């Protein structure tokens, strides 16, 4: 898939998106991203970026060591861990007022937390985790699916889990549903040490190099002396799952250079961590393309 058009079209399309009127609330919005991560929509793949609005049918994927935070329009937060494959489905015309839909966790770890002030909001959310389907009631839960099976931990509230024709109710916080592949599921107590290990798989910590909504810091990813070289680097970096922007910079003699910058970080230190991750993934160094 191609991620760019000639530079003038790239810049023009960004300007159009920024000025486009908002016709309806987005089903969800990306709050933070620890790249690499991608959004697939209608056959087009884009790097996942903080502030990106999501709609029904979107598929999100996270790469090695990646994380992503999403805020559903109805006030619940979804956290995705590395290697996640997540799909959002909703039929709600006003998802911020009454949310009806499904969250599909095809692979990886996630955490779903309903905002305390919005627990009474009308919602009908089903979460599918591998072969298990979870019915929720204003709650906080953590789950994961991989080749070894499914695990769903209840942190607060109550959930019902349907799997292999059987339904299991979890009503006691700090218990988890353990369903190894090919074996019967069991409900077990969850100790704090185990929970801390699980939670870290979906948590973004200070120093992880994540972009945030309204983040102001940026870092130079690469430079190029020509539009052609800049666009080639732009495509490589975005294909690797990092949101990068091209900026023109005037140099001596009236000529121009092209800067490719990773943007949206809370601090220069966070931006530097992300740049190191990007260079490890792409092999691109600050001066490449110049």
BELWO-V337519 format. One record per residue. N is the residue number from 1. PHI is phi in whole degrees, -180 to 180 (999 if undefined). PSI is psi in whole degrees, 0 to 359 (NA if undefined). OMEGA is omega in whole degrees, -180 to 180 (999 if undefined). Layout:
<<N,PHI,PSI,OMEGA> <N,PHI,PSI,OMEGA>>
This chain:
<<1,999,147,179> <2,-98,143,-175> <3,-111,0,-177> <4,-146,163,168> <5,-123,180,176> <6,-52,153,-169> <7,-53,317,-178> <8,-61,322,179> <9,-71,323,177> <10,-60,311,-179> <11,-67,322,180> <12,-66,320,-179> <13,-67,323,177> <14,-64,320,179> <15,-66,321,179> <16,-65,320,179> <17,-65,322,-178> <18,-68,329,-176> <19,-99,358,-177> <20,-67,139,179> <21,-70,148,178> <22,-89,115,-176> <23,-90,331,-179> <24,-158,159,180> <25,-66,139,176> <26,-69,150,179> <27,-64,328,178> <28,-160,161,178> <29,-133,141,178> <30,-78,124,-180> <31,-91,317,-176> <32,-153,150,180> <33,-141,127,169> <34,-104,98,-172> <35,-69,158,14> <36,-89,144,177> <37,-157,156,-175> <38,-139,155,170> <39,-119,128,176> <40,-106,128,178> <41,-148,121,175> <42,56,36,179> <43,84,2,180> <44,-113,132,179> <45,-110,132,177> <46,-129,152,173> <47,-66,137,179> <48,-68,135,-176> <49,-135,144,176> <50,-60,135,-177> <51,93,349,180> <52,-66,133,177> <53,-90,141,-177> <54,-114,152,179> <55,-132,167,-179> <56,-57,135,-180> <57,97,348,179> <58,-65,143,175> <59,-118,130,179> <60,-113,142,178> <61,-133,139,177> <62,-117,146,-179> <63,-94,193,-179> <64,-60,131,178> <65,69,11,-174> <66,-92,162,175> <67,-146,160,174> <68,-153,140,174> <69,-112,132,178> <70,-123,143,174> <71,-114,115,176> <72,-70,152,-177> <73,-59,331,-178> <74,-84,1,172> <75,107,359,178> <76,-90,149,179> <77,-109,137,175> <78,-116,128,176> <79,-113,131,-179> <80,-113,139,177> <81,-93,189,-179> <82,-70,154,178> <83,63,24,-178> <84,-85,150,174> <85,-132,109,-169> <86,-128,138,177> <87,-129,142,-179> <88,-112,131,179> <89,-134,131,176> <90,-153,147,176> <91,-110,8,-176> <92,-75,129,177> <93,-81,333,176> <94,-129,74,-173> <95,-63,340,179> <96,-75,344,-179> <97,-107,321,-180> <98,-150,109,-173> <99,-101,129,178> <100,-135,119,-178> <101,179,190,-178> <102,-139,145,175> <103,-115,122,-179> <104,-105,118,173> <105,-103,95,-177> <106,-76,327,179> <107,-155,151,174> <108,95,186,-177> <109,-107,153,179> <110,-150,163,170> <111,-136,135,180> <112,-120,124,-178> <113,-134,125,177> <114,-89,134,179> <115,-61,134,-176> <116,-59,324,-177> <117,-78,351,-177> <118,-121,20,-178> <119,-65,333,-178> <120,-85,356,-179> <121,-64,136,179> <122,-59,125,179> <123,-154,149,176> <124,-139,91,-174> <125,-116,126,172> <126,-110,137,178> <127,-116,120,178> <128,-101,121,-179> <129,-119,97,-176> <130,62,243,-179> <131,-97,3,-179> <132,-107,145,176> <133,-119,131,-175> <134,-111,128,171> <135,-100,130,-173> <136,-117,158,174> <137,-138,97,177> <138,38,84,-163> <139,-150,180,175> <140,-133,120,-179> <141,-144,160,180> <142,-131,141,-180> <143,-150,165,-180> <144,-156,144,173> <145,-135,136,176> <146,-155,193,-176> <147,-64,340,-179> <148,-86,349,178> <149,131,203,-179> <150,-121,146,174> <151,-137,129,178> <152,-131,122,-179> <153,-109,131,177> <154,-95,122,-180> <155,-101,328,179> <156,-159,146,176> <157,94,217,-177> <158,-151,141,178> <159,-141,157,172> <160,-119,133,-177> <161,-118,121,177> <162,-104,126,-180> <163,-155,133,176> <164,53,40,176> <165,80,4,180> <166,-122,148,179> <167,-116,131,180> <168,-121,130,178> <169,-101,132,172> <170,-110,116,-179> <171,-121,355,-179> <172,-105,115,179> <173,-58,154,-179> <174,63,43,168> <175,-128,160,179> <176,-141,153,-179> <177,-98,114,-177> <178,-110,115,-175> <179,-128,82,178> <180,-65,149,179> <181,-57,128,177> <182,78,6,-179> <183,-127,163,178> <184,-71,147,180> <185,-79,151,177> <186,-134,151,173> <187,-102,128,-174> <188,-131,156,176> <189,-73,148,-179> <190,-112,115,179> <191,-87,162,-174> <192,-65,326,179> <193,-65,315,178> <194,-66,318,179> <195,-60,318,180> <196,-60,321,179> <197,-68,320,179> <198,-66,313,-176> <199,-60,324,-179> <200,-62,336,-179> <201,-68,341,-179> <202,-121,0,-175> <203,-95,138,172> <204,-98,123,-178> <205,-107,159,174> <206,-58,131,-178> <207,96,358,179> <208,-82,349,177> <209,78,43,-179> <210,-98,146,171> <211,-80,151,-180> <212,-132,153,173> <213,-60,134,-179> <214,71,12,175> <215,-66,135,-174> <216,-105,340,-175> <217,-81,150,178> <218,-140,171,179> <219,-145,145,179> <220,-74,122,179> <221,-93,321,-179> <222,-168,165,175> <223,-129,156,179> <224,-146,149,-178> <225,-94,349,-178> <226,-135,158,178> <227,-62,319,-179> <228,-60,314,180> <229,-66,322,180> <230,-63,316,-179> <231,-68,326,177> <232,-65,316,177> <233,-66,321,178> <234,-57,314,-179> <235,-67,318,-179> <236,-62,316,-177> <237,-70,317,180> <238,-69,323,177> <239,-64,331,179> <240,-79,357,175> <241,97,21,179> <242,-119,129,179> <243,-78,118,-176> <244,-129,147,-180> <245,-121,147,177> <246,-98,132,177> <247,-128,134,177> <248,-84,140,180> <249,-136,125,180> <250,-77,135,179> <251,-118,177,-178> <252,-58,143,179> <253,88,5,177> <254,81,6,178> <255,-89,177,-175> <256,-127,147,170> <257,-120,164,-177> <258,-118,123,177> <259,-103,135,174> <260,-109,117,-172> <261,-122,138,169> <262,-86,129,-172> <263,-125,164,171> <264,96,29,-177> <265,-104,153,-179> <266,-73,336,-178> <267,-155,165,177> <268,-64,326,180> <269,-64,317,178> <270,-64,319,179> <271,-62,321,-180> <272,-65,322,177> <273,-63,316,180> <274,-64,320,180> <275,-62,320,178> <276,-64,321,178> <277,-66,318,179> <278,-62,317,-179> <279,-67,325,177> <280,-66,326,-178> <281,-79,328,-173> <282,-112,340,-174> <283,77,5,-179> <284,-84,132,178> <285,-111,163,-173> <286,-50,322,-176> <287,-93,0,-176> <288,-65,140,180> <289,91,354,-178> <290,-82,NA,999>>
